[in-house]
Amino acid sequence: MPAKRRLTMRQLRQMLRLAGSGTSSREIAVVLGVARSTVQDNLKRAAQVGLTWPLPGELTDDALEHRLFARAGVKQGQRRRKEPDWAELSIELKKPGVTLLILWEEYRSVHPDGYGYSRFCELFRGFEQRLSPTMRQEHAAGDKDFVDYSGKKVPIVDRKTGEVREAELFVGVLGASSYTFNDHVMRRLGVSRRHLFETVERPALANLPAEDYEFAEWRLARVSTDYHVEFNSFFYSVPHGLIRSQVDIRATARMIEIFHRGKRVAVHQRRYGGRVLAPTPIICRARIADTPS
C-alpha cells in the first residue's frame, strides 16, 4: 500500500498527536500543508500497526519509520528489488558521456521490474555519500589534473660545489582515478586507483603534443610612425603598411612574433641587449620589396 507522499518523522508525530486529540484528517492536512488523502493513508498505516498517541518514549524515528513502512516478508535493511553493483556504476559514471540516465536504462533492460529512475538516483546518491569525502566529487575521466605540493622536499646536490638545495616536489593526479602510486583496493569500490586509471582514465587521455610546450606572453601594441612596435624596451619592425594599426605580439624566450588580424606579419629573434632597434626581418623585407614605389 504505497503512501501518497512520505511525511517527515516530525510531521508523522505531529499528525498522530493531533489525531489523538480528536482533530479531523482535513484539519490535520491543513496544519501539515499536505493532501487529506496523505493524512488518511498514514493514519491507516498507524492503526494497522497499533500506533496511537502518546507514542512510547523509547520509540526512535528509525523505529517509527520501520513500524509504519516496513513491507511484509522483507527483512529490515533489505531492498525489495534487485539492485545493481553501485561501486561498478560509480566507476562507469566517470567515463566520458556516461550519465545516470544511461546507467538506469541499462539496469532496467536487465531488470524490467527494477527501481524507477528517481529511486535509482536516490539510492546511488546514498551510496556516494557513504564513500570517503574525496570520492564524492564527480570528475570526468581525463578532464582535470590536480597539482599540489607533496609536503616534502627533495635534496639536490650541486656536483661541482657540493651545495645541497631543497626543491619542492609537486604531485599531479587525474580527478577520476586520483591515482599516484597506491595499488591498495578501496573497500567500497572494490578496485584500486591503478585499476581506475588503467580502465577509465587512460583510454580518455589524448596523446602528448609532438612539440615541447613553450611559454608565450601575449600583448597588444600599436605600430608607431616608424613602423616599429615596442616590447620590454626593445623595438621590432613590421611592414610599413601597418603604421598606426593594432597588432598582437607573441613573445617567447627565443622569438618575437607579430600578428595582424590573426595573420603573422613579422618574426624577430628576441633581444635582451645590444641595439634597441631590431633589424628588418626577412618576412618584412619581402613585403617591402614587393610594394610598388
GIGIUR-V808949 format. One record per residue. N is the residue number from 1. SS is DSSP state (A for helix, B for strand, O for the rest). PHI is phi in whole degrees, -180 to 180 (NA if undefined). BURIAL is 1 if it has 9 or more other C-alpha atoms within 8 Angstrom, else 0. Layout:
n->[N | N]
ss->[SS | SS]
phi->[PHI | PHI]
burial->[BURIAL | BURIAL]
This chain:
n->[1 | 2 | 3 | 4 | 5 | 6 | 7 | 8 | 9 | 10 | 11 | 12 | 13 | 14 | 15 | 16 | 17 | 18 | 19 | 20 | 21 | 22 | 23 | 24 | 25 | 26 | 27 | 28 | 29 | 30 | 31 | 32 | 33 | 34 | 35 | 36 | 37 | 38 | 39 | 40 | 41 | 42 | 43 | 44 | 45 | 46 | 47 | 48 | 49 | 50 | 51 | 52 | 53 | 54 | 55 | 56 | 57 | 58 | 59 | 60 | 61 | 62 | 63 | 64 | 65 | 66 | 67 | 68 | 69 | 70 | 71 | 72 | 73 | 74 | 75 | 76 | 77 | 78 | 79 | 80 | 81 | 82 | 83 | 84 | 85 | 86 | 87 | 88 | 89 | 90 | 91 | 92 | 93 | 94 | 95 | 96 | 97 | 98 | 99 | 100 | 101 | 102 | 103 | 104 | 105 | 106 | 107 | 108 | 109 | 110 | 111 | 112 | 113 | 114 | 115 | 116 | 117 | 118 | 119 | 120 | 121 | 122 | 123 | 124 | 125 | 126 | 127 | 128 | 129 | 130 | 131 | 132 | 133 | 134 | 135 | 136 | 137 | 138 | 139 | 140 | 141 | 142 | 143 | 144 | 145 | 146 | 147 | 148 | 149 | 150 | 151 | 152 | 153 | 154 | 155 | 156 | 157 | 158 | 159 | 160 | 161 | 162 | 163 | 164 | 165 | 166 | 167 | 168 | 169 | 170 | 171 | 172 | 173 | 174 | 175 | 176 | 177 | 178 | 179 | 180 | 181 | 182 | 183 | 184 | 185 | 186 | 187 | 188 | 189 | 190 | 191 | 192 | 193 | 194 | 195 | 196 | 197 | 198 | 199 | 200 | 201 | 202 | 203 | 204 | 205 | 206 | 207 | 208 | 209 | 210 | 211 | 212 | 213 | 214 | 215 | 216 | 217 | 218 | 219 | 220 | 221 | 222 | 223 | 224 | 225 | 226 | 227 | 228 | 229 | 230 | 231 | 232 | 233 | 234 | 235 | 236 | 237 | 238 | 239 | 240 | 241 | 242 | 243 | 244 | 245 | 246 | 247 | 248 | 249 | 250 | 251 | 252 | 253 | 254 | 255 | 256 | 257 | 258 | 259 | 260 | 261 | 262 | 263 | 264 | 265 | 266 | 267 | 268 | 269 | 270 | 271 | 272 | 273 | 274 | 275 | 276 | 277 | 278 | 279 | 280 | 281 | 282 | 283 | 284 | 285 | 286 | 287 | 288 | 289 | 290 | 291 | 292 | 293]
ss->[O | O | O | O | O | O | O | O | A | A | A | A | A | A | A | A | A | A | A | A | O | O | O | O | A | A | A | A | A | A | A | A | O | O | O | A | A | A | A | A | A | A | A | A | A | A | A | A | O | O | O | O | O | O | O | O | O | O | O | O | A | A | A | A | A | A | A | A | A | O | O | O | O | O | O | O | O | O | O | O | O | O | O | O | O | A | A | A | A | A | A | A | O | O | O | O | O | O | O | A | A | A | A | A | A | A | A | A | A | A | O | O | O | O | O | O | A | A | A | A | A | A | A | A | A | A | A | A | A | O | O | O | A | A | A | O | O | O | O | O | O | O | O | O | B | B | B | B | B | B | B | B | B | B | B | B | B | O | O | O | O | O | O | B | B | B | B | B | B | B | B | B | B | B | O | O | O | O | O | O | O | O | O | O | B | O | O | O | O | O | O | B | A | A | A | A | A | A | A | A | A | A | A | A | O | O | O | O | O | O | O | O | O | O | O | O | B | B | B | B | B | B | O | O | O | O | O | B | B | B | B | O | O | B | B | B | B | O | O | A | A | A | O | O | O | B | B | B | B | B | B | O | O | O | B | B | B | B | B | B | O | O | B | B | B | B | B | B | B | O | O | O | O | O | O | O | B | O | O | O | O | A | A | A | A | A | A | A | A | A | O | O | O]
phi->[NA | -69 | -76 | -64 | -157 | -76 | -84 | -74 | -63 | -64 | -66 | -63 | -65 | -65 | -61 | -65 | -65 | -67 | -64 | -67 | -94 | 94 | -71 | -73 | -63 | -64 | -67 | -62 | -62 | -66 | -63 | -83 | 73 | -129 | -71 | -62 | -63 | -66 | -63 | -62 | -63 | -72 | -65 | -64 | -61 | -62 | -66 | -66 | -103 | 76 | -95 | -135 | -89 | -80 | -77 | -58 | -62 | -86 | -77 | -79 | -62 | -63 | -68 | -64 | -62 | -66 | -63 | -81 | -120 | -66 | -92 | -63 | 83 | -115 | -70 | -61 | 91 | -107 | -88 | -82 | -118 | -65 | -104 | -78 | -81 | -61 | -63 | -66 | -66 | -61 | -73 | -61 | -66 | -77 | -75 | -58 | 84 | -89 | -125 | -63 | -64 | -63 | -64 | -66 | -63 | -66 | -64 | -71 | -67 | -90 | -125 | -58 | -96 | -77 | -68 | -71 | -61 | -65 | -69 | -59 | -64 | -62 | -67 | -66 | -64 | -63 | -63 | -60 | -67 | -87 | -79 | -66 | -54 | -69 | -89 | -77 | -73 | -103 | -128 | -69 | -60 | 72 | -90 | -133 | -123 | -106 | -119 | -156 | -64 | -78 | 94 | -124 | -108 | -111 | -75 | -119 | -103 | -76 | -65 | -80 | -102 | 80 | -67 | -108 | -117 | -93 | -112 | -70 | -113 | -100 | -122 | -117 | -131 | -83 | -62 | -70 | -106 | 53 | -82 | -117 | -148 | -91 | -93 | -63 | -79 | -73 | -62 | -81 | -83 | 77 | -137 | -91 | -67 | -62 | -62 | -60 | -65 | -70 | -96 | -112 | -80 | -58 | -60 | -90 | -81 | -88 | -67 | -67 | -60 | -67 | -110 | -64 | -68 | -129 | -67 | -135 | -110 | -110 | -142 | -91 | -147 | -117 | -71 | -80 | -68 | -97 | 50 | -127 | -121 | -105 | -143 | 51 | 73 | -118 | -113 | -128 | -84 | -135 | -55 | -66 | -68 | -98 | -54 | 70 | -84 | -90 | -131 | -105 | -109 | -112 | -116 | -112 | -65 | -113 | -140 | -118 | -115 | -123 | -120 | -125 | 54 | 85 | -108 | -72 | -116 | -158 | -134 | -133 | -73 | -68 | -108 | -122 | -168 | 83 | -62 | -74 | -91 | -83 | -63 | -63 | -73 | -58 | -62 | -77 | -58 | -62 | -68 | -66 | -65 | -83 | -79 | -67 | -72]
burial->[0 | 0 | 0 | 0 | 0 | 0 | 0 | 0 | 1 | 0 | 1 | 1 | 0 | 0 | 1 | 1 | 1 | 1 | 1 | 1 | 0 | 0 | 1 | 0 | 1 | 0 | 0 | 1 | 1 | 1 | 0 | 0 | 0 | 0 | 0 | 1 | 0 | 1 | 1 | 1 | 1 | 1 | 1 | 0 | 1 | 1 | 1 | 0 | 0 | 0 | 0 | 1 | 0 | 0 | 0 | 0 | 0 | 0 | 0 | 0 | 0 | 0 | 0 | 1 | 1 | 1 | 0 | 1 | 0 | 1 | 0 | 0 | 0 | 1 | 0 | 0 | 0 | 0 | 0 | 0 | 0 | 0 | 0 | 0 | 0 | 1 | 1 | 0 | 1 | 1 | 1 | 1 | 1 | 1 | 1 | 0 | 0 | 1 | 0 | 0 | 0 | 0 | 1 | 1 | 0 | 0 | 1 | 1 | 0 | 0 | 0 | 0 | 0 | 1 | 1 | 0 | 0 | 0 | 0 | 1 | 1 | 0 | 0 | 1 | 0 | 0 | 1 | 1 | 1 | 0 | 1 | 0 | 0 | 0 | 0 | 1 | 0 | 0 | 1 | 1 | 1 | 1 | 0 | 1 | 1 | 0 | 0 | 0 | 1 | 1 | 0 | 0 | 1 | 0 | 0 | 0 | 0 | 0 | 0 | 0 | 0 | 0 | 0 | 0 | 0 | 0 | 0 | 1 | 1 | 0 | 1 | 1 | 1 | 1 | 1 | 1 | 1 | 1 | 1 | 0 | 0 | 0 | 0 | 0 | 1 | 1 | 0 | 0 | 1 | 0 | 1 | 1 | 1 | 1 | 1 | 1 | 1 | 1 | 0 | 1 | 1 | 1 | 0 | 1 | 0 | 0 | 0 | 0 | 0 | 0 | 0 | 0 | 0 | 0 | 0 | 0 | 0 | 0 | 0 | 0 | 1 | 1 | 1 | 1 | 0 | 0 | 1 | 1 | 1 | 1 | 0 | 0 | 0 | 1 | 1 | 1 | 1 | 1 | 1 | 0 | 0 | 1 | 1 | 0 | 0 | 1 | 1 | 1 | 1 | 1 | 1 | 1 | 0 | 0 | 1 | 1 | 1 | 1 | 1 | 1 | 0 | 0 | 0 | 1 | 1 | 1 | 1 | 1 | 0 | 1 | 0 | 0 | 0 | 0 | 0 | 0 | 0 | 1 | 0 | 1 | 1 | 0 | 1 | 1 | 1 | 0 | 1 | 1 | 0 | 0 | 0 | 0 | 0]
